[in-house]
Amino acid sequence: MKTLLTALALTLGLSATAASAQTWAIEGSAGITAPNALQWWGGTDNLDAGRAFALGAYYTAVPNWEFGVELGYSSADYSGLKSDLAGTSLMVSARHVVALSQTVSAYAGLGLGAIRVNYDNEYGNPYPGQDTVAGGMAALGLRYHAGQGDIFSEIKHVATLETAHVSIFDYPVGFKRTSLNVGYRMTF
């Protein structure tokens, strides 16, 4: 968590001292997560397709580079079970943006932060639990400039960098999500 706060302070400090083309942006997105398989207590379980949401604030301190903070959430059910594995992430990220035309741009981004992994099921204790561990994010996206903002679509992968341990029995749970998102970005 100290690393996350240090990175956030550095990002905000860089944005406060930049003297070139400076732009703030806020964005929101929603999408679906791809089905996948996750490790759970030495085995592998399948997850159904799920849902993903994100809110972010970004600052362009230098041309073609955006630095920001993003809060994300994704949730999916284990296949064939009434169990849910959700993750809430807070990432400090950087993106490199390339203009493809006057109205279309592409970007690639990386982020580091924390992910709160939450496992819940209908069976009650000792199974439900949560843990916060270090995490990372990678994203590829396209933007279309429309009016005062941008409509965008992106593929995002979010994963823990270490195993989360949930429940009173310290069950280890892997967490990774790949999602396809659509959103809107407003600059000011």
Phi, psi and chi 1 to 4 in degrees:
 res  aa     phi    psi   chi1   chi2   chi3   chi4
   1 MET       -  -34.6 -168.4   53.7   94.1      -
   2 LYS   -61.4  -38.9  -71.6 -179.3 -175.4  177.4
   3 THR   -62.8  -41.7  -56.1      -      -      -
   4 LEU   -61.9  -45.9  175.5   64.2      -      -
   5 LEU   -66.0  -38.2  -67.4  175.4      -      -
   6 THR   -63.5  -44.9  -57.9      -      -      -
   7 ALA   -64.1  -39.5      -      -      -      -
   8 LEU   -63.7  -44.4  176.5   59.9      -      -
   9 ALA   -62.7  -40.4      -      -      -      -
  10 LEU   -63.8  -44.0 -179.5   60.4      -      -
  11 THR   -61.5  -46.5  -60.4      -      -      -
  12 LEU   -67.1  -34.9  -65.8  175.2      -      -
  13 GLY   -66.5  -42.0      -      -      -      -
  14 LEU   -63.1  -40.7  -75.6  173.5      -      -
  15 SER   -68.8  -29.6   64.8      -      -      -
  16 ALA   -76.7  -21.9      -      -      -      -
  17 THR  -104.9   -4.8   59.8      -      -      -
  18 ALA   -69.5  144.7      -      -      -      -
  19 ALA  -118.6   -1.3      -      -      -      -
  20 SER   -96.5 -156.9   59.8      -      -      -
  21 ALA   -55.5  105.6      -      -      -      -
  22 GLN  -110.4  125.8  -58.4  170.1   -7.0      -
  23 THR  -141.5  133.4  -55.5      -      -      -
  24 TRP   -98.7  149.3  -79.4   97.4      -      -
  25 ALA  -144.8  144.2      -      -      -      -
  26 ILE  -120.7  147.7   56.5  171.5      -      -
  27 GLU  -147.6  155.1   60.6 -173.4   40.0      -
  28 GLY  -138.8  146.2      -      -      -      -
  29 SER  -146.9  160.1   65.0      -      -      -
  30 ALA  -142.9  151.2      -      -      -      -
  31 GLY  -168.9 -166.6      -      -      -      -
  32 ILE  -119.0  147.4   57.6  169.9      -      -
  33 THR   -98.1  147.2   61.9      -      -      -
  34 ALA   -76.4  145.7      -      -      -      -
  35 PRO   -60.5  145.5  -15.7   25.9      -      -
  36 ASN  -155.2 -177.3   63.7   14.6      -      -
  37 ALA  -120.4  135.9      -      -      -      -
  38 LEU  -125.3  151.0  -66.6  179.6      -      -
  39 GLN   -78.2  137.0  -64.4  175.8   -5.0      -
  40 TRP  -145.8  110.5  168.7 -106.0      -      -
  41 TRP    52.3   50.8 -160.3    8.4      -      -
  42 GLY    84.4   -5.6      -      -      -      -
  43 GLY  -119.5 -174.0      -      -      -      -
  44 THR  -127.2  131.1  -58.9      -      -      -
  45 ASP  -121.6  148.0  -72.2  -40.4      -      -
  46 ASN   -88.8  145.0  -66.5  -39.0      -      -
  47 LEU  -113.8  139.5  -78.0  168.9      -      -
  48 ASP   -73.6  170.4  -63.2  -30.0      -      -
  49 ALA   -61.8  146.6      -      -      -      -
  50 GLY  -132.7 -154.5      -      -      -      -
  51 ARG  -129.0  154.2   55.3 -134.7  156.1  -98.2
  52 ALA  -141.3  144.9      -      -      -      -
  53 PHE  -140.1  150.1  -53.3   96.5      -      -
  54 ALA  -152.8  148.0      -      -      -      -
  55 LEU  -130.0  135.8  -67.6  172.1      -      -
  56 GLY  -142.0  157.2      -      -      -      -
  57 ALA  -130.1  126.7      -      -      -      -
  58 TYR  -128.8  152.3  -74.2   88.6      -      -
  59 TYR  -129.9  129.1 -174.2   73.6      -      -
  60 THR   -96.9  103.0  -57.2      -      -      -
  61 ALA   -89.2  -35.3      -      -      -      -
  62 VAL  -132.4  152.3  -66.1      -      -      -
  63 PRO   -53.2  137.1  -25.3   34.5      -      -
  64 ASN    73.0    4.4  -59.2  -32.6      -      -
  65 TRP  -127.7  130.9  -75.5   96.7      -      -
  66 GLU  -120.6  138.4  -61.3  171.0   -9.7      -
  67 PHE  -125.2  137.6  -57.7   94.8      -      -
  68 GLY  -165.9 -171.6      -      -      -      -
  69 VAL  -127.3  137.7  178.0      -      -      -
  70 GLU  -134.7  131.9 -174.5  171.6  -61.2      -
  71 LEU  -106.9  123.2  177.6   65.0      -      -
  72 GLY  -127.9  159.8      -      -      -      -
  73 TYR  -145.3  136.6  174.8   81.5      -      -
  74 SER  -144.3  150.7   63.9      -      -      -
  75 SER  -148.8  142.5  178.0      -      -      -
  76 ALA  -152.7  152.7      -      -      -      -
  77 ASP   -93.2  146.6  -65.5  -29.0      -      -
  78 TYR   -69.5  136.8  -80.8   93.4      -      -
  79 SER   -60.7  127.5  -61.7      -      -      -
  80 GLY    77.6    0.1      -      -      -      -
  81 LEU  -123.6  158.7  -59.9  172.9      -      -
  82 LYS   -96.5   58.6  -66.5 -176.7 -179.9  177.7
  83 SER  -128.1  146.4  -57.5      -      -      -
  84 ASP  -127.3  137.8  177.8   75.7      -      -
  85 LEU  -120.4  115.5 -174.9   64.7      -      -
  86 ALA  -119.6  156.0      -      -      -      -
  87 GLY  -139.5  132.4      -      -      -      -
  88 THR  -113.1  121.7  -57.3      -      -      -
  89 SER  -117.2  145.8   60.0      -      -      -
  90 LEU  -126.4  114.4  179.7   61.7      -      -
  91 MET  -123.5  142.1  -59.6  -76.4  170.7      -
  92 VAL   -98.6  126.8  175.2      -      -      -
  93 SER  -136.1  162.7   62.1      -      -      -
  94 ALA  -131.9  142.3      -      -      -      -
  95 ARG  -131.0  144.1  -68.8 -180.0 -179.2  159.6
  96 HIS  -108.3  125.0 -178.2   65.7      -      -
  97 VAL  -112.0  134.6 -178.2      -      -      -
  98 VAL  -124.1  123.7  176.7      -      -      -
  99 ALA   -75.4  126.7      -      -      -      -
 100 LEU   -95.8  -25.7  -57.1  176.6      -      -
 101 SER  -159.9 -170.1   71.9      -      -      -
 102 GLN   -70.9  -21.3  -72.1 -175.2  -23.5      -
 103 THR  -116.9  -11.3   57.4      -      -      -
 104 VAL  -122.6  135.0  177.7      -      -      -
 105 SER  -137.8  157.9   59.7      -      -      -
 106 ALA  -121.1  154.6      -      -      -      -
 107 TYR  -146.5  156.7   63.0   88.3      -      -
 108 ALA  -133.2  137.3      -      -      -      -
 109 GLY  -142.1  155.6      -      -      -      -
 110 LEU  -131.6  149.0  -65.4  173.9      -      -
 111 GLY  -146.0  154.5      -      -      -      -
 112 LEU  -131.7  147.8  -72.9  174.6      -      -
 113 GLY   176.4 -140.0      -      -      -      -
 114 ALA  -129.7  148.4      -      -      -      -
 115 ILE  -128.1  126.5  -60.4  175.0      -      -
 116 ARG   -94.2  111.0 -178.8  140.5 -173.0  104.2
 117 VAL   -92.5  128.4  178.3      -      -      -
 118 ASN  -125.9  120.6 -174.8   51.4      -      -
 119 TYR  -109.3  129.7  176.4   73.7      -      -
 120 ASP  -139.2  145.7 -165.0   11.1      -      -
 121 ASN  -150.1  174.2   65.4   32.2      -      -
 122 GLU   -81.4   -7.0   68.1  173.4   12.1      -
 123 TYR   -85.5  -11.5  -52.7  111.5      -      -
 124 GLY    79.2 -167.3      -      -      -      -
 125 ASN   -60.9  150.1  -74.7  -31.8      -      -
 126 PRO   -92.5    8.8   36.0  -36.6      -      -
 127 TYR   -77.1  -44.0  -60.0  106.8      -      -
 128 PRO   -63.6  146.9  -20.0   31.3      -      -
 129 GLY   179.3  174.9      -      -      -      -
 130 GLN  -149.8  158.3   54.8 -167.6    7.1      -
 131 ASP  -154.7  145.8 -170.2   15.3      -      -
 132 THR  -110.7  124.6  -58.1      -      -      -
 133 VAL  -136.1  167.9  -64.9      -      -      -
 134 ALA   -65.6  146.9      -      -      -      -
 135 GLY  -146.3  169.4      -      -      -      -
 136 GLY  -138.9  165.6      -      -      -      -
 137 MET  -144.9  143.0  170.9 -178.2   74.0      -
 138 ALA  -134.3  139.6      -      -      -      -
 139 ALA  -142.5  144.2      -      -      -      -
 140 LEU  -128.4  132.4  -65.7  172.6      -      -
 141 GLY  -149.8  166.2      -      -      -      -
 142 LEU  -126.3  141.2  -74.8  173.3      -      -
 143 ARG  -122.4  144.3  -67.3 -177.3 -168.6  147.8
 144 TYR  -121.8  120.3  176.1   75.6      -      -
 145 HIS   -74.0  124.4 -174.5   67.1      -      -
 146 ALA  -138.9  106.2      -      -      -      -
 147 GLY    68.7 -125.0      -      -      -      -
 148 GLN   -86.4   -1.6  -64.7  -65.4  -34.0      -
 149 GLY  -145.9 -163.1      -      -      -      -
 150 ASP  -129.9  140.4  -61.0  -43.7      -      -
 151 ILE   -96.3  132.7  -61.5  169.0      -      -
 152 PHE  -135.3  158.8   67.5   90.3      -      -
 153 SER  -133.4  139.8  179.3      -      -      -
 154 GLU  -147.4  155.7   68.9 -179.9   -0.3      -
 155 ILE  -107.4  126.2  -64.9  173.5      -      -
 156 LYS  -128.3  137.2 -174.8 -177.3  -61.3 -180.0
 157 HIS  -118.9  124.4 -177.3   74.7      -      -
 158 VAL  -123.4  133.5  176.3      -      -      -
 159 ALA  -151.0  150.9      -      -      -      -
 160 THR   -73.8  148.1   57.1      -      -      -
 161 LEU   -92.7   -6.0  -59.0  176.7      -      -
 162 GLU  -146.4  165.2   56.9 -173.4  -69.6      -
 163 THR   -77.2  132.8  -57.7      -      -      -
 164 ALA   -82.9  146.4      -      -      -      -
 165 HIS  -118.8  118.3  -65.6  -89.6      -      -
 166 VAL  -118.0  158.6  -61.8      -      -      -
 167 SER    76.6  168.4   87.1      -      -      -
 168 ILE   -68.8  -16.5   61.1  173.4      -      -
 169 PHE   -95.6    8.7  -66.9  117.0      -      -
 170 ASP    60.4   43.5 -162.4   34.2      -      -
 171 TYR   -66.6  129.0  -67.5  130.2      -      -
 172 PRO   -80.6  134.5   27.2  -30.5      -      -
 173 VAL  -130.5  129.1  178.5      -      -      -
 174 GLY   -83.2  151.6      -      -      -      -
 175 PHE  -142.1  121.3 -177.9   88.3      -      -
 176 LYS  -153.0  141.9   59.2 -178.1  177.3 -179.9
 177 ARG  -141.2  135.9  -67.7  -78.3  161.9   76.7
 178 THR  -117.8  127.2  -58.7      -      -      -
 179 SER  -130.9  154.3   60.2      -      -      -
 180 LEU  -110.5  118.7  175.5   60.8      -      -
 181 ASN  -121.4  151.7  -53.2  -53.2      -      -
 182 VAL  -127.2  138.6  175.4      -      -      -
 183 GLY  -155.5 -177.1      -      -      -      -
 184 TYR  -130.0  139.6 -175.3   75.1      -      -
 185 ARG  -125.3  129.6  171.2 -174.7  172.8   88.0
 186 MET  -117.6  128.9 -178.5  178.8  -69.3      -
 187 THR  -105.3  151.6   56.7      -      -      -
 188 PHE  -153.8      -   52.2   96.7      -      -
